[in-house]
Amino acid sequence: MAWVFNTEEKEQYAIQLYKENRSIRDIAKLMHMSFRDIGIIIHKVKPKQREKQNTLMSRK
């Protein structure tokens, strides 16, 4: 039986896998999605992670 995700659930699962240091290739394979689609999801998260890193660095 196949898993059925709505769009938001797919994005959250892809982000979770990315935070677990999975490669985009692995995520795409696991979720049966294209590299392009995974890349779009990941790029939504990356700017937020950079802001957190910059904030932490500036506190030191």
C-alpha positions in Angstrom: 0.0 0.0 0.0 1.4 3.4 -0.9 1.7 6.4 1.4 -0.6 9.3 0.7 0.6 12.7 1.6 -0.9 16.1 0.9 1.5 18.8 -0.2 2.2 20.2 3.2 3.0 16.8 4.7 5.4 16.1 1.8 7.2 19.3 2.5 7.4 18.6 6.2 8.7 15.1 5.6 11.3 16.3 3.1 12.5 19.0 5.5 12.7 16.4 8.3 14.8 14.1 6.1 17.0 17.0 5.1 17.6 18.0 8.7 18.7 14.4 9.3 21.5 15.1 6.8 19.9 13.0 4.0 21.0 13.9 0.5 18.6 15.4 -1.9 19.1 12.3 -4.1 18.1 10.0 -1.1 15.1 12.2 -0.3 13.9 12.2 -3.9 14.2 8.4 -4.1 12.4 7.8 -0.8 9.5 10.1 -1.6 9.3 9.3 -5.3 9.7 13.0 -6.2 12.0 14.8 -8.6 15.3 16.5 -7.6 13.8 19.7 -8.7 10.8 19.5 -6.4 13.0 18.5 -3.4 15.3 21.4 -4.2 12.5 23.9 -4.2 11.4 22.6 -0.7 14.9 22.7 0.7 15.6 26.2 -0.6 12.6 27.4 1.4 14.3 26.1 4.6 17.9 27.1 3.9 17.5 30.9 4.3 15.9 30.3 7.8 18.8 28.1 8.8 21.4 30.7 7.7 19.6 33.4 9.8 19.8 31.2 12.8 23.5 30.5 12.2 24.3 34.2 11.7 22.4 35.1 15.0 24.4 32.5 16.9 27.7 33.6 15.4 27.0 37.3 16.3 26.4 36.4 19.9 29.9 35.1 20.4 
